[in-house]
Amino acid sequence: MLDRFKEFWAGTLLHPFVRLFIRLGISPDAVTLVGTVGVCVGALAFFPRGELLAGVLFITAFVFSDLIDGRMAREMGRVSRFGAFWDSTLDRFGDGAIFGGLVLYFAGPGDSDIYLYLSLWCLVMGSVTSYARARAESLGMDAKGGIAERSDRLVSILVMTGLGDLLDLPILMEVTLWALAFASTYTVAFRVLKVRRQAIALDAADAAAATGTTDPGTGS
């Protein structure tokens, strides 16, 4: 849902940074790496100490690298398979750090077992959501869809975590974690069932083709 705004951010508001980095000779892959390191540092340095708003602001400053690197690659004509792989792989580190930081927060100053487990569930299901799509595509099938795309998950948890800390309303983050836990679980189930339907159809087609090839009555 939020992907529709990527072109606006990268093509308009962040375009000066894109042009600056290109002039400085910085590679898109380096921007991806620095952005991921910044997100991980912000989440794992601030969240476990209960400094949620500071962590969100720190992370936000680096999250935009996820928009800048792709725009840079297109403008430089350096879109590559490795770049796509690199970006997706480092995304998993950033996602894990954010929800891992919340796990550590609830294990420490947040002092809540239920939300510790819920944060951990969101971390795991977020990874499975991405893996299900990647694995399906590697097998020639489509696993897009659901209600918890990566950008939706990150924006919602970061915004509500920051607002909850700023307004002293932790319920904002807590409700968001429940919503994300449900949305991620639904999305994984949706993608598994979608791939299952495609796999059954493909397996049936393969079986029919094999039977048609080897059946003596067909004259083949």
DRENLUM-315779 format. One record per residue: chain; residue number from 1; x, y, z of N, C-alpha, C in turn; residue in three letters. Coordinates in steps of 0.2 Angstrom, whole numbers, plus 5000, padded with zeros to 4 digits. Example, Ala and Ser with C-alpha at 12.3 -4.5 7.8 and 13.67 -1.06 7.14 Angstrom:
residues 2
('A' 1 (5066 4972 5039) (5062 4978 5039) (5066 4984 5039) 'ALA')
('A' 2 (5064 4989 5035) (5068 4995 5036) (5064 5000 5039) 'SER')
end
This chain:
residues 220
('A' 1 (5004 4994 5000) (5000 5000 5000) (5004 5006 5000) 'MET')
('A' 2 (5009 5006 5004) (5014 5012 5005) (5019 5013 4999) 'LEU')
('A' 3 (5019 5008 4995) (5024 5008 4990) (5023 5013 4985) 'ASP')
('A' 4 (5016 5015 4984) (5014 5020 4979) (5017 5027 4981) 'ARG')
('A' 5 (5020 5028 4987) (5023 5034 4988) (5030 5034 4987) 'PHE')
('A' 6 (5033 5029 4986) (5040 5028 4985) (5043 5033 4979) 'LYS')
('A' 7 (5039 5033 4974) (5042 5037 4968) (5041 5045 4970) 'GLU')
('A' 8 (5036 5047 4974) (5036 5054 4976) (5042 5055 4981) 'PHE')
('A' 9 (5043 5051 4986) (5049 5053 4990) (5055 5053 4987) 'TRP')
('A' 10 (5057 5047 4983) (5063 5047 4979) (5064 5051 4974) 'ALA')
('A' 11 (5059 5053 4970) (5059 5057 4964) (5058 5064 4965) 'GLY')
('A' 12 (5056 5066 4971) (5055 5073 4973) (5059 5076 4979) 'THR')
('A' 13 (5057 5073 4985) (5060 5076 4991) (5067 5074 4992) 'LEU')
('A' 14 (5068 5067 4990) (5075 5065 4991) (5080 5066 4985) 'LEU')
('A' 15 (5077 5068 4979) (5081 5069 4973) (5088 5073 4974) 'HIS')
('A' 16 (5088 5078 4978) (5094 5082 4979) (5099 5077 4982) 'PRO')
('A' 17 (5098 5073 4987) (5102 5068 4989) (5105 5063 4984) 'PHE')
('A' 18 (5100 5061 4980) (5102 5056 4975) (5107 5059 4970) 'VAL')
('A' 19 (5106 5065 4968) (5111 5069 4964) (5118 5070 4967) 'ARG')
('A' 20 (5117 5072 4974) (5123 5073 4977) (5128 5067 4978) 'LEU')
('A' 21 (5125 5061 4980) (5128 5055 4981) (5131 5053 4974) 'PHE')
('A' 22 (5128 5054 4969) (5130 5052 4962) (5136 5056 4960) 'ILE')
('A' 23 (5136 5063 4962) (5142 5067 4960) (5148 5065 4964) 'ARG')
('A' 24 (5147 5063 4970) (5152 5061 4975) (5155 5054 4973) 'LEU')
('A' 25 (5152 5051 4969) (5154 5044 4966) (5153 5039 4971) 'GLY')
('A' 26 (5148 5040 4975) (5145 5035 4980) (5141 5029 4976) 'ILE')
('A' 27 (5142 5023 4978) (5139 5018 4974) (5132 5016 4978) 'SER')
('A' 28 (5127 5014 4974) (5120 5013 4977) (5121 5007 4983) 'PRO')
('A' 29 (5126 5002 4981) (5127 4997 4986) (5129 5000 4993) 'ASP')
('A' 30 (5134 5005 4992) (5137 5008 4998) (5131 5011 5002) 'ALA')
('A' 31 (5127 5015 4999) (5121 5018 5002) (5117 5013 5006) 'VAL')
('A' 32 (5115 5007 5002) (5111 5002 5005) (5115 4999 5012) 'THR')
('A' 33 (5121 4998 5012) (5125 4996 5017) (5125 5001 5023) 'LEU')
('A' 34 (5126 5007 5022) (5126 5012 5027) (5119 5013 5030) 'VAL')
('A' 35 (5114 5013 5026) (5107 5014 5028) (5106 5008 5033) 'GLY')
('A' 36 (5107 5002 5031) (5106 4996 5035) (5109 4996 5042) 'THR')
('A' 37 (5116 4998 5042) (5120 4999 5048) (5117 5004 5052) 'VAL')
('A' 38 (5114 5010 5050) (5111 5015 5054) (5105 5013 5057) 'GLY')
('A' 39 (5101 5009 5053) (5094 5006 5056) (5096 5001 5062) 'VAL')
('A' 40 (5101 4997 5061) (5102 4992 5066) (5105 4995 5072) 'CYS')
('A' 41 (5109 5000 5071) (5112 5004 5077) (5107 5008 5081) 'VAL')
('A' 42 (5102 5011 5077) (5097 5015 5080) (5092 5010 5084) 'GLY')
('A' 43 (5091 5004 5081) (5086 5000 5085) (5089 4996 5091) 'ALA')
('A' 44 (5095 4994 5090) (5098 4990 5095) (5102 4994 5100) 'LEU')
('A' 45 (5103 5001 5099) (5106 5005 5104) (5101 5009 5108) 'ALA')
('A' 46 (5096 5011 5105) (5091 5015 5109) (5085 5011 5112) 'PHE')
('A' 47 (5082 5007 5108) (5076 5003 5110) (5077 4999 5117) 'PHE')
('A' 48 (5083 4995 5117) (5084 4991 5123) (5084 4996 5130) 'PRO')
('A' 49 (5086 5002 5129) (5087 5007 5134) (5080 5011 5136) 'ARG')
('A' 50 (5075 5009 5132) (5069 5013 5133) (5069 5019 5129) 'GLY')
('A' 51 (5073 5021 5125) (5074 5028 5122) (5070 5027 5115) 'GLU')
('A' 52 (5064 5026 5115) (5060 5024 5109) (5060 5029 5104) 'LEU')
('A' 53 (5058 5035 5106) (5057 5041 5102) (5064 5042 5098) 'LEU')
('A' 54 (5069 5043 5102) (5076 5044 5100) (5078 5039 5095) 'ALA')
('A' 55 (5076 5032 5096) (5078 5027 5092) (5074 5028 5085) 'GLY')
('A' 56 (5067 5029 5085) (5063 5030 5079) (5066 5036 5075) 'VAL')
('A' 57 (5068 5041 5078) (5071 5047 5074) (5077 5045 5071) 'LEU')
('A' 58 (5082 5041 5075) (5088 5039 5072) (5087 5035 5066) 'PHE')
('A' 59 (5082 5030 5067) (5081 5025 5062) (5078 5028 5056) 'ILE')
('A' 60 (5074 5033 5057) (5070 5036 5051) (5075 5040 5047) 'THR')
('A' 61 (5081 5043 5050) (5086 5046 5046) (5089 5041 5041) 'ALA')
('A' 62 (5089 5035 5042) (5093 5030 5038) (5088 5026 5034) 'PHE')
('A' 63 (5082 5025 5036) (5077 5022 5032) (5076 5024 5025) 'VAL')
('A' 64 (5077 5031 5024) (5076 5033 5017) (5082 5031 5012) 'PHE')
('A' 65 (5087 5028 5015) (5092 5025 5010) (5089 5020 5006) 'SER')
('A' 66 (5084 5017 5009) (5080 5011 5005) (5077 5014 4999) 'ASP')
('A' 67 (5075 5020 4999) (5073 5024 4993) (5078 5027 4988) 'LEU')
('A' 68 (5083 5029 4992) (5088 5033 4988) (5093 5028 4984) 'ILE')
('A' 69 (5094 5022 4986) (5099 5018 4983) (5096 5015 4976) 'ASP')
('A' 70 (5089 5014 4976) (5086 5011 4970) (5086 5017 4965) 'GLY')
('A' 71 (5084 5023 4967) (5084 5028 4962) (5091 5030 4959) 'ARG')
('A' 72 (5096 5029 4964) (5103 5030 4961) (5105 5025 4956) 'MET')
('A' 73 (5103 5019 4957) (5105 5014 4953) (5101 5015 4946) 'ALA')
('A' 74 (5095 5017 4946) (5092 5018 4940) (5095 5024 4936) 'ARG')
('A' 75 (5096 5029 4939) (5099 5035 4936) (5106 5034 4933) 'GLU')
('A' 76 (5110 5030 4937) (5117 5028 4935) (5117 5022 4930) 'MET')
('A' 77 (5111 5019 4928) (5111 5014 4924) (5115 5008 4927) 'GLY')
('A' 78 (5114 5007 4934) (5118 5001 4937) (5113 4997 4940) 'ARG')
('A' 79 (5107 4996 4938) (5102 4991 4940) (5105 4984 4939) 'VAL')
('A' 80 (5106 4980 4944) (5109 4973 4943) (5105 4968 4947) 'SER')
('A' 81 (5106 4962 4946) (5104 4957 4950) (5107 4957 4957) 'ARG')
('A' 82 (5113 4958 4957) (5117 4958 4963) (5114 4964 4968) 'PHE')
('A' 83 (5113 4969 4965) (5110 4975 4968) (5103 4973 4971) 'GLY')
('A' 84 (5099 4970 4968) (5093 4968 4970) (5093 4963 4976) 'ALA')
('A' 85 (5098 4958 4975) (5099 4953 4980) (5102 4956 4986) 'PHE')
('A' 86 (5107 4961 4986) (5110 4965 4991) (5105 4968 4995) 'TRP')
('A' 87 (5101 4972 4992) (5096 4976 4995) (5091 4972 4999) 'ASP')
('A' 88 (5088 4966 4996) (5084 4962 4999) (5087 4958 5005) 'SER')
('A' 89 (5093 4956 5005) (5096 4953 5010) (5097 4958 5016) 'THR')
('A' 90 (5100 4964 5015) (5101 4969 5020) (5094 4971 5023) 'LEU')
('A' 91 (5089 4971 5019) (5082 4973 5022) (5081 4968 5028) 'ASP')
('A' 92 (5083 4962 5027) (5081 4957 5033) (5085 4959 5039) 'ARG')
('A' 93 (5091 4961 5039) (5095 4964 5044) (5091 4969 5048) 'PHE')
('A' 94 (5089 4974 5044) (5085 4980 5047) (5079 4978 5050) 'GLY')
('A' 95 (5075 4974 5047) (5069 4972 5050) (5070 4968 5056) 'ASP')
('A' 96 (5075 4964 5056) (5076 4960 5062) (5078 4964 5068) 'GLY')
('A' 97 (5082 4969 5066) (5085 4974 5071) (5079 4978 5075) 'ALA')
('A' 98 (5075 4980 5071) (5069 4984 5073) (5065 4980 5078) 'ILE')
('A' 99 (5063 4974 5076) (5058 4970 5080) (5063 4967 5086) 'PHE')
('A' 100 (5069 4965 5084) (5073 4963 5089) (5075 4968 5095) 'GLY')
('A' 101 (5075 4974 5093) (5076 4980 5098) (5070 4980 5102) 'GLY')
('A' 102 (5064 4979 5099) (5058 4979 5103) (5057 4973 5108) 'LEU')
('A' 103 (5060 4968 5106) (5060 4962 5110) (5064 4963 5116) 'VAL')
('A' 104 (5070 4966 5115) (5075 4968 5121) (5072 4974 5125) 'LEU')
('A' 105 (5068 4978 5122) (5065 4983 5126) (5060 4980 5131) 'TYR')
('A' 106 (5056 4975 5128) (5051 4972 5133) (5054 4967 5138) 'PHE')
('A' 107 (5060 4965 5136) (5063 4961 5141) (5067 4965 5146) 'ALA')
('A' 108 (5067 4972 5145) (5071 4976 5150) (5066 4981 5153) 'GLY')
('A' 109 (5067 4988 5151) (5062 4993 5154) (5055 4992 5152) 'PRO')
('A' 110 (5053 4989 5146) (5046 4988 5145) (5043 4983 5149) 'GLY')
('A' 111 (5047 4978 5152) (5044 4973 5156) (5038 4970 5155) 'ASP')
('A' 112 (5037 4967 5149) (5031 4964 5147) (5032 4957 5143) 'SER')
('A' 113 (5031 4952 5146) (5032 4945 5143) (5027 4945 5137) 'ASP')
('A' 114 (5021 4947 5137) (5016 4946 5132) (5019 4950 5126) 'ILE')
('A' 115 (5021 4956 5127) (5023 4960 5121) (5030 4958 5119) 'TYR')
('A' 116 (5034 4955 5123) (5040 4952 5121) (5039 4947 5116) 'LEU')
('A' 117 (5034 4942 5118) (5033 4937 5113) (5030 4939 5107) 'TYR')
('A' 118 (5025 4944 5107) (5022 4947 5102) (5027 4950 5097) 'LEU')
('A' 119 (5032 4954 5099) (5037 4957 5095) (5041 4951 5092) 'SER')
('A' 120 (5043 4946 5095) (5046 4941 5092) (5042 4937 5087) 'LEU')
('A' 121 (5036 4937 5088) (5031 4934 5083) (5031 4938 5077) 'TRP')
('A' 122 (5031 4944 5078) (5031 4949 5072) (5038 4948 5068) 'CYS')
('A' 123 (5043 4948 5072) (5050 4947 5069) (5050 4941 5064) 'LEU')
('A' 124 (5048 4935 5067) (5048 4929 5063) (5043 4929 5057) 'VAL')
('A' 125 (5037 4931 5059) (5032 4931 5053) (5034 4936 5048) 'MET')
('A' 126 (5037 4941 5049) (5039 4946 5044) (5045 4943 5040) 'GLY')
('A' 127 (5049 4939 5043) (5054 4936 5039) (5051 4930 5034) 'SER')
('A' 128 (5046 4927 5037) (5043 4921 5033) (5039 4924 5028) 'VAL')
('A' 129 (5036 4930 5029) (5032 4933 5023) (5037 4934 5017) 'THR')
('A' 130 (5042 4937 5019) (5047 4939 5013) (5050 4932 5010) 'SER')
('A' 131 (5051 4927 5014) (5054 4921 5012) (5049 4918 5007) 'TYR')
('A' 132 (5043 4917 5009) (5038 4914 5005) (5037 4917 4998) 'ALA')
('A' 133 (5038 4923 4998) (5037 4926 4991) (5043 4925 4987) 'ARG')
('A' 134 (5049 4925 4990) (5056 4924 4987) (5056 4917 4984) 'ALA')
('A' 135 (5054 4912 4989) (5055 4905 4987) (5050 4903 4982) 'ARG')
('A' 136 (5044 4906 4982) (5039 4905 4977) (5041 4907 4970) 'ALA')
('A' 137 (5044 4913 4970) (5046 4916 4964) (5052 4912 4961) 'GLU')
('A' 138 (5056 4909 4965) (5062 4905 4963) (5059 4898 4960) 'SER')
('A' 139 (5053 4896 4961) (5050 4890 4958) (5046 4892 4953) 'LEU')
('A' 140 (5046 4898 4951) (5041 4900 4945) (5034 4902 4947) 'GLY')
('A' 141 (5033 4903 4953) (5026 4905 4955) (5025 4911 4958) 'MET')
('A' 142 (5019 4914 4959) (5018 4920 4962) (5015 4920 4969) 'ASP')
('A' 143 (5018 4924 4974) (5016 4924 4980) (5015 4931 4983) 'ALA')
('A' 144 (5013 4935 4978) (5012 4942 4980) (5005 4943 4984) 'LYS')
('A' 145 (5004 4948 4988) (4998 4949 4991) (4998 4948 4998) 'GLY')
('A' 146 (4992 4949 5001) (4992 4949 5008) (4990 4956 5011) 'GLY')
('A' 147 (4991 4957 5017) (4989 4964 5020) (4995 4966 5025) 'ILE')
('A' 148 (5001 4964 5024) (5007 4966 5028) (5013 4966 5024) 'ALA')
('A' 149 (5013 4971 5019) (5019 4972 5015) (5025 4975 5020) 'GLU')
('A' 150 (5031 4974 5018) (5037 4976 5022) (5036 4984 5024) 'ARG')
('A' 151 (5035 4988 5019) (5034 4995 5020) (5029 4997 5025) 'SER')
('A' 152 (5023 4993 5024) (5017 4994 5029) (5019 4992 5036) 'ASP')
('A' 153 (5023 4987 5037) (5025 4985 5044) (5030 4990 5047) 'ARG')
('A' 154 (5035 4992 5043) (5040 4996 5046) (5037 5003 5048) 'LEU')
('A' 155 (5033 5006 5043) (5031 5013 5044) (5026 5013 5050) 'VAL')
('A' 156 (5021 5008 5050) (5016 5008 5056) (5020 5007 5063) 'SER')
('A' 157 (5025 5002 5063) (5028 5001 5070) (5032 5007 5072) 'ILE')
('A' 158 (5036 5010 5067) (5040 5015 5069) (5036 5022 5071) 'LEU')
('A' 159 (5031 5023 5067) (5026 5029 5068) (5023 5028 5075) 'VAL')
('A' 160 (5020 5022 5076) (5016 5021 5083) (5021 5021 5089) 'MET')
('A' 161 (5027 5018 5088) (5032 5018 5093) (5034 5025 5095) 'THR')
('A' 162 (5035 5029 5090) (5038 5035 5091) (5032 5040 5095) 'GLY')
('A' 163 (5026 5039 5092) (5021 5043 5095) (5019 5041 5102) 'LEU')
('A' 164 (5019 5034 5103) (5017 5031 5109) (5022 5034 5115) 'GLY')
('A' 165 (5029 5035 5113) (5033 5037 5118) (5033 5045 5119) 'ASP')
('A' 166 (5032 5048 5113) (5031 5055 5114) (5025 5057 5118) 'LEU')
('A' 167 (5019 5054 5117) (5013 5056 5120) (5012 5052 5127) 'LEU')
('A' 168 (5017 5048 5128) (5016 5043 5134) (5010 5039 5134) 'ASP')
('A' 169 (5009 5036 5128) (5003 5032 5127) (5006 5025 5124) 'LEU')
('A' 170 (5009 5021 5128) (5011 5015 5125) (5006 5010 5122) 'PRO')
('A' 171 (5000 5011 5123) (4995 5007 5120) (4995 5008 5112) 'ILE')
('A' 172 (4998 5013 5110) (4998 5014 5102) (5003 5009 5099) 'LEU')
('A' 173 (5008 5008 5103) (5013 5003 5100) (5010 4996 5101) 'MET')
('A' 174 (5007 4995 5107) (5004 4988 5109) (4999 4986 5104) 'GLU')
('A' 175 (4994 4991 5102) (4989 4989 5098) (4992 4988 5091) 'VAL')
('A' 176 (4997 4991 5089) (5000 4990 5082) (5004 4984 5082) 'THR')
('A' 177 (5007 4981 5087) (5010 4975 5088) (5005 4969 5087) 'LEU')
('A' 178 (4999 4970 5090) (4993 4965 5089) (4991 4965 5082) 'TRP')
('A' 179 (4990 4971 5079) (4988 4971 5072) (4993 4968 5067) 'ALA')
('A' 180 (4999 4970 5068) (5005 4967 5064) (5005 4959 5065) 'LEU')
('A' 181 (5004 4957 5071) (5005 4950 5072) (4999 4946 5068) 'ALA')
('A' 182 (4993 4949 5068) (4988 4946 5064) (4989 4947 5057) 'PHE')
('A' 183 (4991 4953 5055) (4992 4954 5048) (4997 4950 5045) 'ALA')
('A' 184 (5003 4949 5048) (5008 4945 5046) (5006 4938 5045) 'SER')
('A' 185 (5003 4935 5050) (5000 4928 5050) (4996 4927 5045) 'THR')
('A' 186 (4991 4932 5044) (4986 4931 5038) (4990 4931 5031) 'TYR')
('A' 187 (4995 4936 5031) (4999 4936 5024) (5002 4930 5023) 'THR')
('A' 188 (5006 4927 5028) (5009 4920 5027) (5004 4915 5025) 'VAL')
('A' 189 (4999 4915 5028) (4994 4909 5026) (4991 4911 5019) 'ALA')
('A' 190 (4990 4917 5018) (4987 4919 5011) (4992 4917 5006) 'PHE')
('A' 191 (4998 4918 5007) (5004 4916 5002) (5005 4909 5001) 'ARG')
('A' 192 (5004 4905 5007) (5005 4898 5006) (4999 4895 5002) 'VAL')
('A' 193 (4993 4897 5004) (4988 4894 5000) (4988 4896 4993) 'LEU')
('A' 194 (4990 4902 4991) (4990 4905 4984) (4995 4900 4980) 'LYS')
('A' 195 (5001 4899 4984) (5006 4895 4980) (5004 4888 4980) 'VAL')
('A' 196 (5000 4885 4985) (4998 4878 4985) (4993 4877 4979) 'ARG')
('A' 197 (4989 4882 4977) (4984 4882 4972) (4988 4881 4965) 'ARG')
('A' 198 (4993 4886 4965) (4997 4886 4958) (5001 4879 4958) 'GLN')
('A' 199 (5004 4877 4963) (5008 4871 4963) (5004 4865 4961) 'ALA')
('A' 200 (4998 4864 4964) (4994 4859 4962) (4992 4859 4954) 'ILE')
('A' 201 (4991 4865 4952) (4989 4865 4945) (4995 4864 4940) 'ALA')
('A' 202 (5001 4866 4942) (5007 4865 4939) (5009 4857 4939) 'LEU')
('A' 203 (5008 4854 4945) (5010 4847 4945) (5005 4843 4941) 'ASP')
('A' 204 (4999 4845 4941) (4994 4841 4937) (4995 4842 4930) 'ALA')
('A' 205 (4997 4848 4928) (4999 4849 4921) (5005 4845 4919) 'ALA')
('A' 206 (5010 4844 4923) (5016 4840 4922) (5014 4833 4922) 'ASP')
('A' 207 (5010 4831 4926) (5008 4824 4926) (5004 4822 4920) 'ALA')
('A' 208 (5000 4827 4917) (4996 4826 4911) (5001 4825 4905) 'ALA')
('A' 209 (5006 4830 4905) (5011 4830 4900) (5015 4824 4900) 'ALA')
('A' 210 (5017 4821 4905) (5021 4815 4906) (5017 4809 4903) 'ALA')
('A' 211 (5010 4809 4905) (5006 4803 4903) (5005 4803 4896) 'THR')
('A' 212 (5004 4809 4893) (5002 4810 4886) (5008 4808 4882) 'GLY')
('A' 213 (5015 4809 4885) (5021 4807 4881) (5022 4800 4881) 'THR')
('A' 214 (5020 4796 4887) (5023 4789 4888) (5017 4784 4887) 'THR')
('A' 215 (5011 4787 4886) (5005 4782 4885) (5005 4779 4878) 'ASP')
('A' 216 (5006 4772 4877) (5007 4769 4871) (5001 4771 4866) 'PRO')
('A' 217 (4995 4772 4869) (4989 4773 4865) (4989 4780 4862) 'GLY')
('A' 218 (4993 4784 4864) (4993 4791 4860) (4997 4791 4854) 'THR')
('A' 219 (5001 4785 4853) (5005 4785 4847) (5012 4789 4847) 'GLY')
('A' 220 (5013 4792 4853) (5019 4796 4854) (5025 4791 4855) 'SER')
end
